Amino acid sequence: MRTRAAGLLAAALTGLVALGAFPAAAAGGLPPAPTPEQAASAPGTLDTLSRFFARDGALARTAAAPRVDGASVPVRFLSPDFVAGKPGAPVARVEFRASRAVAPDGQKASLWTVKQPGGWQVVNIATGDDEIRYAELGHGGLVFREPQIDAWYVLRGAKVLPLDEDAVRAVGRGGTSLAAYQKRVAHAYGDKLPGSSYARRGEAGGYDAPQARAADGPGVTAGAAVAGAGVLLVVGLTGTALARRRTHHEP
């Protein structure tokens, strides 16, 4: 489980609760690029990565020269339409793309990129490479995350199979049918979708609650980050479950 992340998100994201467009200012001044890969490997991104990998004295900044490893992958999150049981709704939808960054000492990070009017832009840097690693574990299947419990799955045919222990606890080691999974998430989250009284009270992102701010300093939690990008149907369902990717502002 991740414990910290360095983000490129503007403080304005803390006020974003409902699903919506990601503001262009959220990229921390890094210019857009024609592709996610070019955004991830841009000089400004690599400079930010160097600071990230050198945090807490883990590496001297001069020795933290990172590289971006391989192509980006689409990252899918559980779809609100699927939770709501809309006919034909896919189980998950692509919300951003992720690229793996590697430091000389073996540290890894995931660069999140989203499509903006001017091209692709890096909006967050998260410790570890979960997004890419689980995409690889899916071996071509449709990999997606249920963010409320930090569970990763792969959809094969009409079967939802677990990719991590959080998913095993949710659906069992042998997985479950797509229909049964829909019933489970509808029961868990159906009353907390956008437009619900839960969301109108400001609880859908947990932004009015103490857990919306990282315990080790000011910043925006990953929940706020991805909600701003329009990706989470609900963030605050499990309290601090999403605080594993804490977002901090670069000096």
N, C-alpha and C positions, 0 to 999 in steps of 0.2 A: 504494500500500500504506500502511495506517495505521501510525503509529509510536507514538502515545500515546492513552490514554483516561483519563478521570476516571470512577471507578466509585462505586457506592453499595453495595458488597458488604461484608459482614461478614468479619472475618478467619477466622471458623469455616469459610468455604468452602474454605480450603486443604486441609482434611482430607477433603473429599468426593471420592471416587474413582469409585464406581459410580453408575450412573444412579439418580436418586431425586428426592424432592420438594424443591423449593426452600424453604429455611427462611424463615419470615415475617420474621425479624430482618434478613434480607439487604437489605432496602429502605432501610436507613440511617435509619429513623425516619419516612420519608415515609408519610403515611396512605394507605390504599387508596382507590380511586375506583370509581364504577359502570362506567366504560368506560375503555379504553386512552387515548382522547383526553383525557378529563378528568384522568386521572393525569398525562399528559404536560404538560398546561397548568396544573396546580395551582400555586398561589403558591409552595409549598415547592420544587417542581421547577424553576420558573423562577428562583428565587433560587440554587439549586445550579448551574443552567446559566449564570447570570451569572458566578459564580466560575470555572466551567470556561472560558468564553470569555475571561475576563480573565487566565487563567494566564500565567505567564512575561512579564507586562507587555504581552501582545498588545493589550489594550484596558484603559482605566481601567474599573473595575468599574461605575462610574456610567454609563458609555457602552456597557456590554455587554448592555443589556436585550434579551433574546432573544424570539423568537416561534416558535410551533409551526406549521409549514406543512402544512396538509392533514390527511387522515385517516391513521390507522395502517395498516400492511400486515402480513399474516401472513408470518412468516419460517420457512422450511422448511429442515431439515437432512437429509442422507442418513440413511435409516432403517436401524437395525441389523437389523430383520426382513428388509428387502430384501437387505442384504448377506448375511444367512444363507440367503437363497433360500426363505423361507417362502412357500408358495402364497398368492397374492392380496395379498401385502404391497405397499403403495405404495412408490414409490422414495424418498419423503421424507415427513416429518411436520412439522406446525406445532409449533414449540417456544416461540415468543414473538411478540409484535407489536412493530413498530418505527415510531416517528414521527420526522419530520425537524424539527430545530430549527435556526434560522438566527439569526446575530448581525448587528448593524448593519453590520459590516465585511465580511460575506459568508461568514464561517466557518460551517461546517455540522457538525451532530452528529446522531447517531442515538440516540434514547431507547428502551431495551428495556423492555417491560412484560410481566409475567406475571400469570396469574390466581391469586389467593390466596383463601382462604375468605371474607375480608371485601371482596373486590373486586379491581380491577386495581392493580398496584403497579410503579413504576419500579425496576428492579434494576441498571441500568447505563447509562452515557452513553459512547458511543464516538465518536471523531473521524470526520468524514466522514459520508456518507449512503449507503454502499454498499447497505444493505438496501432502502432505498426506491428508489434509482436502478436497481438490477437488477430490482426488481419492475416498474418502469416500462418497462424495456427488454424485458421478457418479453411485453408487449402482451397481457396476459390469459392467457398460458400458465402452466403450473405451474413457478414459479421455485424453485430450491433450491440450496443450497450444499453442497459436499463440503469440510467444514472442515479435514480433514487436509492438504489442499493449497491451501486458500483459493480454490477454484474455484467459479464460479457457472454454472449451466445453466438452460435452460428445456426442459421436456418438452412436445413437441407430438406428439400421437398416440402412436406407439411409437418416436419419435425423440428422442434426447437431444442438444440443440444447445448449443454453448458461448456464454457471454455475456462471458467475459473471456479474457485470454491464458493464465491458468493452466488454464482448461478446454480451450482450444485445444491446449495441450501434452498434455493427457490424452486427448482424444478426436478431435483433428483439427479443422480449421476447418469441415468439413462435418458434424461430429457423428458419432454412431453410433446403432445400434439400442438399444432398451431392454434387449434380451436380451444384447447384447454388453457393454453398460455393466455389467449385473449380474455378468457373468463377470469383468470387470476389477476391480470393487470387492471381489468375493468373494475373488479371488486376492490382492488387496492387504491386505485387512483381516479376512478370515474367521477367522484364528487369533488375532485381537486383540479379539474381541467381549466384552461383559460375561460374566463367569463363566469366561473362558479363563485359562490359567496366566499369560498376559501381564498380564491385569487383576489377578489375585490377587497378583502380585508388586508391585503398586502402580505399574505403568508406564502404565496406561490413561489416566491424566491427567497423567503426568509430574510428579506432585506431590512425589515423593521426589527428583526430579532438579533440578539447579541452574537449568534453564531455567524452572522453575515460578515463579520470582520475577523480577520485572522487573529489568532490568539497571540502571535509573536510579533505583532506590529500592524500598522495601518495598511490597508490595501483592499482589494476586491477579491472575494472568494471566487473559485472556479465556477460556482453556481451562478454568480452574477455575470461572470464573463460569458458563459455560454448562453445564458438567458438573453443577454444583450445581443448575441448573434442570432437569436431566434431559434435556439435549438432545444431548450428544455421545456417540456410541458409543465413540469413541477420540479422545483429544486428542494423545497424545504420539507419534504415528506419525512425524512429521517434525521432531522436536526442537522448534525455536523457531518453527515456521511460524505458530502462533497468537499469538505475542507481539506481533503488530502492533496488538492492542488491549490495551495494558497498563492495568491497573486500579489506581487509587490511591485512598487513603482521603481523604475531605474533612477538613480541619482542623476 
